[in-house]
Each structure stands twice: as C-alpha cells, then as structure tokens.
C-alpha cells in the first residue's frame, strides 16, 4: 500500500505558521534600537533579519546570536540503547554549531560561547557518563572554533521540560575586526559565484521529520541505511563547524560578498539576501546517505527535500567569480569538501537548481519584516 508522503509539516513543523511570529518579533525588536544611543552604541541596521545581530561600539563591531539544538537530543536518547553510547559529545558540537555557524555569516570571528542546558529535573544531571560526554564535546567544539566557553545556565525545570529530557542551547559573541570584513550583502552582485560547503549529514535541522519517519520503520532507529550504519547513528553525525573555513578565507584575504547558513528552509536559504537576484545552481553535491534514506522512505519529492533539508550543502558562500576556485580550495584544505556550484544573476528573486529542473521563488521564503 502506498503511504502518504511524510513532509515537514506532518512532523509538526510548519514554517508558514512559525515565520509570521519571527517577522512580528523583528518589527518589535527594531523599535528598541533607540535604546542603544544612551550607551554610545549603535546597531548596524542591515544586520536586522540576518543570522546574527551587529552593533558598533565606538568603531568596534560586535556580533551576537542565540540558537537552540532542537529535538536531536531525543534521537541521542533513543539510540543509546542501540549503540551503547550517549552521543552527547556529538550533540554538544551540534549545539555550538547552530550558534557559531550563524555568527560567521556576518563576517565575525567567534570569541565566546555560553551554554544553556535546561533539564526536566535534577535527576538528568546524575548520569555521569552522559554529563562527561556533554562537557567534553562542548569543550572540544570550542577548541575547534578557538572560542572561550564563558559559562552558562543549567536549570532544572520540572513541569516545563519533560522529565528525563534536556533542552540544549548556546549563545555566541564575536568580533568583526573591520568594516571591510562585514558581510551583510552590500557587495553581492550579478556575476558572483556560489560556493557550497558540504554538510556532514542532517545537521540539526529536519530532525523532527527524521524522528517522525521512525514510526514507519519496522526496526526504527536500528534500520540499516546504504552505508551499512544504523539510521539512528547516521542521524547523530555532528554538524560541521564552518568557523575554520571562514577564518582561513579571511587569512587569505578572501571576504565573501555574502554568506548563508543552510538550515531550516533548506536550499531556499540560498536566496536569504533581501535584494532580487536569481541564484542559478549548476552542480549538486552528493547527498548524504541518511538524507537519501529520509527522502526515499518519507516519500517526499525533490521540492520538499531541497526546500526543507540541506541535502548535502550546509553553508553557502557568495564570492567574486575570480576567487571562487581559490575559495573552494581553501575550504577543502580546512577539512570541508567544497565546490563552485553556481552563480548569481540579475533577475527575479529565485533559486534555480538546474540539474533537478527545480526552482524556488521569493514567495517561498519569508524571513524578514
């Protein structure tokens, strides 16, 4: 019997309902910017609606961001019985990646990370193995990104967070050394190249869909996928930290004209810039086996898959055409597969994925007030 396709909204995530709140909040937040004047500080207005907020403190540009992990901790909890590992070292990297990968889109060098670990009760913290893995993974991710772990908060919120569960989040602050490093898209132009950086797997977006799919799998998270691993373990591959790539680019004198972290909304995020451009993709990455598995077994088409999941591309860099190959080479040397995937063109705001004969229009991405 043919099953109904299991799309993202069926998994409980409907951006058509969530995005209006984001826009409402942006409008209210923008109305508070006058409060900075009394401190001798001003905001960089163009950072409103971007992945990180930028302020000018007497000529020093500071960027900040807060992000949460989402529901991936639930996968780790379920898979522990299969693998014998807590996987919270990987979960820690996921959480930090959600913050720092957003922070670097504006040209910032991350400096500090703070943790927010909110459990459903004090008992959660009594599992010493899990706590050691969480702490060691958090520290390791900080070292990879060369940031200081400044502290955090560990509330036990019985009645708010479910018993035996934890909600993980991180905030990060970074510095943009000069206005030449500020990448808010004012230099983005037709003719620029699109360089895509590979994703390690599902990262931490689309996990609600991945979890919902388990209900359709007779062996659940223990189901084997094409690379021989279990579905659950493949889902827990940690999110790639892209900070080493952007830092290597800056060291080489390459400043992207714009950047986009490909998270929720999938490849639609490629057209995050507010201006009207056509983003034409001519080369696709290999799709990680876990994402091919999800697409196949959830019965979703390419439009749903590429419009919700990263499908192998976790980060987009928009650079001058004559720097594109060098940009991809530097990324690869930093340990992240990369390729020149397309170009920016004058025209209607849309993402055109030529190999799939697929396009997303401006009306399919609503992130700005």
QUICOR-V631222 format. One record per residue. RES is the residue in one small letter. PHI is phi in whole degrees, -180 to 180 (999 if undefined). OMEGA is omega in radians with two decimals (* if undefined). BURIAL is b if it has 16 or more other ideal C-beta (glycine too) atoms within 10 Angstrom, else e. Layout:
BEGIN
RES/PHI/OMEGA/BURIAL + RES/PHI/OMEGA/BURIAL
END
This chain:
BEGIN
x/999/3.12/e + x/-74/-3.13/e + x/-93/3.08/e + x/-65/3.09/e + x/-54/-3.10/e + x/-101/-3.10/b + x/-90/-3.03/b + x/-64/-3.12/b + x/-67/3.10/e + x/-67/3.10/e + x/-88/3.07/b + x/98/3.13/e + x/-119/-3.12/b + x/-124/-3.08/e + x/-66/3.08/b + x/-63/3.10/e + x/-94/-3.09/e + x/-80/-3.03/e + x/-60/3.09/b + x/-58/3.08/e + x/-65/3.12/e + x/-60/-3.12/e + x/-68/3.09/e + x/-60/3.14/e + x/-66/3.11/e + x/-61/-3.14/e + x/-63/3.13/e + x/-67/-3.14/e + x/-64/-3.14/e + x/-62/-3.13/e + x/-71/3.14/e + x/-96/-3.03/e + x/-61/-3.13/e + x/-64/-3.14/e + x/-66/-3.13/e + x/-74/-3.01/e + x/-58/-3.12/e + x/-67/3.12/e + x/-102/-3.08/e + x/72/-3.09/e + x/-123/3.05/e + x/-137/3.09/e + x/-90/2.96/b + x/-94/-2.98/b + x/-54/-3.09/e + x/-66/3.11/e + x/-79/3.06/b + x/-62/-3.13/b + x/90/3.06/b + x/-88/-3.06/b + x/-79/3.10/b + x/-144/-3.11/b + x/-99/-3.06/b + x/-122/3.07/b + x/-122/3.10/b + x/-105/3.13/b + x/-104/3.13/e + x/60/3.13/e + x/101/3.06/e + x/-96/-3.10/e + x/-96/-3.12/b + x/-117/3.10/b + x/-114/-3.13/b + x/-146/-3.09/b + x/-160/2.96/b + x/-128/-3.14/e + x/-142/3.06/b + x/-116/-3.12/e + x/-72/-3.00/b + x/93/-2.97/b + x/-101/-3.07/b + x/-66/3.09/b + x/-60/3.11/b + x/-65/3.08/e + x/-66/3.13/b + x/-58/-3.14/b + x/-63/-3.12/b + x/-74/-3.05/b + x/-79/-3.13/b + x/-54/-3.13/b + x/-68/-3.13/e + x/-91/-3.02/e + x/-93/-3.07/b + x/81/3.12/e + x/-119/3.12/b + x/-78/-3.11/b + x/67/-3.11/b + x/-76/2.97/b + x/-67/3.07/b + x/-68/3.13/b + x/-60/3.10/b + x/-62/3.12/b + x/-62/3.09/b + x/-54/-3.06/b + x/-65/3.11/b + x/-65/3.13/b + x/-61/3.14/b + x/-59/-3.14/b + x/-85/-3.01/b + x/-71/3.11/b + x/-68/2.99/b + x/-77/-3.07/b + x/-60/-3.05/b + x/-73/-3.14/b + x/-65/-3.12/b + x/-97/3.12/b + x/96/-3.06/b + x/-86/2.90/b + x/-97/3.14/b + x/-62/3.13/b + x/-112/-3.07/b + x/-142/3.07/e + x/-134/3.01/b + x/-119/-3.08/b + x/-103/2.97/b + x/-131/-3.12/b + x/-118/-3.03/b + x/-108/-3.06/b + x/-102/3.14/b + x/-79/3.10/b + x/172/-3.11/b + x/-62/-3.11/e + x/-61/-3.13/e + x/-58/-3.05/b + x/-79/-3.12/e + x/-82/3.13/e + x/-82/-3.00/e + x/-66/-3.14/e + x/-63/-3.14/e + x/-64/-3.14/b + x/-67/3.10/e + x/-63/3.13/e + x/-65/3.13/b + x/-62/-3.10/b + x/-68/-3.11/b + x/-68/3.10/e + x/-66/3.12/b + x/-64/3.14/b + x/-64/-3.12/e + x/-63/3.13/e + x/-64/3.08/b + x/-61/-3.14/b + x/-66/3.10/e + x/-60/-3.11/b + x/-88/-3.13/b + x/57/3.09/e + x/-119/3.07/b + x/-92/3.04/e + x/-84/-2.99/b + x/-81/-3.10/e + x/147/3.13/e + x/164/-3.07/e + x/-141/-3.12/e + x/-130/-3.12/e + x/-77/2.97/e + x/-104/-2.96/b + x/-115/3.08/e + x/-58/-3.12/e + x/92/3.06/e + x/-106/3.02/e + x/-98/-3.11/b + x/-62/3.11/e + x/-57/3.13/e + x/84/-3.11/e + x/-117/3.09/e + x/-142/3.07/b + x/-109/-3.07/b + x/-107/3.12/b + x/-148/3.13/b + x/-147/2.96/b + x/-119/-3.13/b + x/-143/3.08/b + x/-123/3.13/b + x/-142/-3.14/b + x/-118/3.02/b + x/-109/-2.94/b + x/-58/3.13/e + x/-154/3.13/e + x/-65/3.08/e + x/-66/-3.14/e + x/-91/-3.10/b + x/-70/-3.06/b + x/-117/3.13/b + x/-106/2.98/b + x/96/-3.13/b + x/-67/-3.14/e + x/-99/-3.13/e + x/-62/-3.05/b + x/-151/3.01/b + x/-57/-3.09/e + x/103/3.08/e + x/-65/3.11/b + x/-97/3.08/b + x/-108/3.08/b + x/-107/3.14/b + x/-104/3.09/b + x/-104/-3.03/b + x/-67/2.98/b + x/-93/3.13/b + x/-84/-3.09/b + x/167/-3.11/b + x/-74/-3.02/b + x/60/-3.12/b + x/-127/3.11/b + x/-124/-3.06/b + x/91/-3.08/b + x/-69/3.08/b + x/-61/3.07/b + x/-65/-3.13/b + x/-61/3.12/b + x/-70/3.13/b + x/-62/-3.12/b + x/-62/-3.13/b + x/-55/-3.14/b + x/-63/-3.12/e + x/-97/-3.06/e + x/-102/-3.11/e + x/-55/3.13/e + x/-102/3.07/e + x/54/-3.12/b + x/-66/3.14/b + x/-83/3.12/b + x/-61/3.13/b + x/-84/3.07/e + x/-107/-2.95/b + x/-64/3.13/e + x/-89/3.07/e + x/91/-3.14/e + x/-86/3.04/b + x/-78/3.10/b + x/-57/-3.10/b + x/-63/-3.14/b + x/-66/3.12/b + x/-65/3.10/b + x/-63/-3.04/b + x/-93/2.96/b + x/-57/-3.06/b + x/-69/3.10/b + x/-62/3.11/b + x/-63/3.02/b + x/-92/-3.05/b + x/-93/-3.13/b + x/-58/3.13/b + x/-58/3.12/b + x/-70/-3.10/b + x/-66/3.09/b + x/-65/3.10/b + x/-66/3.10/b + x/-64/3.14/b + x/-61/3.13/b + x/-63/3.13/e + x/-88/3.12/e + x/84/3.11/e + x/-102/3.08/b + x/-112/3.13/b + x/-57/3.05/b + x/-75/3.11/b + x/-168/3.09/b + x/-143/3.09/b + x/-142/3.05/b + x/-85/-3.05/b + x/-86/-3.10/b + x/-121/3.05/b + x/-57/-3.04/b + x/80/3.03/b + x/53/-3.06/b + x/-72/3.00/b + x/-62/3.14/b + x/-63/3.12/b + x/-60/3.12/b + x/-100/-3.12/b + x/-65/-3.13/b + x/-54/-3.05/b + x/-70/-3.09/e + x/-77/3.14/e + x/-92/3.03/e + x/-138/2.98/b + x/-100/-3.13/b + x/-106/-3.02/b + x/-100/-3.11/b + x/-101/3.13/b + x/-113/-3.10/e + x/-134/-3.11/e + x/-103/3.04/b + x/-80/2.93/b + x/-67/3.13/e + x/-85/3.09/b + x/-55/-3.10/b + x/-52/-3.11/b + x/-67/3.12/b + x/-78/3.02/b + x/-63/3.12/b + x/-62/3.14/b + x/-62/-3.13/b + x/-60/-3.11/b + x/-65/-3.00/e + x/-82/3.02/b + x/-84/3.10/b + x/69/-3.11/e + x/-101/-3.14/b + x/-85/-3.10/e + x/-62/-3.14/e + x/-61/3.13/b + x/-69/-3.09/b + x/-65/-3.09/b + x/-76/3.10/b + x/-88/-3.10/b + x/-129/-3.04/b + x/-113/-3.12/b + x/-79/3.08/b + x/48/3.02/b + x/104/3.13/b + x/-121/-3.05/b + x/-100/-3.04/b + x/-157/3.13/b + x/-119/3.06/b + x/-116/3.12/b + x/-110/-3.01/b + x/-130/3.04/b + x/-57/-3.05/b + x/-56/-3.10/e + x/-76/3.09/e + x/-108/-2.98/b + x/-64/-3.11/b + x/-64/3.10/e + x/-65/3.10/b + x/-60/3.14/b + x/-64/3.13/b + x/-64/-3.14/e + x/-63/3.10/b + x/-61/3.14/b + x/-63/3.11/e + x/-65/3.08/e + x/-82/3.05/b + x/99/-3.12/e + x/-119/3.07/b + x/-55/-3.09/b + x/-151/-3.14/b + x/-156/3.03/b + x/-79/-2.92/b + x/-106/-3.08/b + x/-179/-3.09/b + x/-147/3.06/b + x/-95/-3.12/b + x/-128/2.96/e + x/-67/3.13/e + x/143/-3.12/e + x/-61/3.13/e + x/-71/-3.11/b + x/-169/2.98/b + x/-110/3.14/b + x/-112/3.14/b + x/-102/-2.98/b + x/-59/-3.10/e + x/-61/-3.13/e + x/-106/-3.06/b + x/50/-3.03/e + x/-129/3.08/b + x/-142/3.05/b + x/-120/-3.11/b + x/-93/-3.13/e + x/-57/-3.11/e + x/-67/-3.10/e + x/-98/3.09/e + x/-143/-3.10/b + x/-125/-3.08/b + x/-120/-3.01/b + x/-122/3.08/e + x/-71/*/e
END
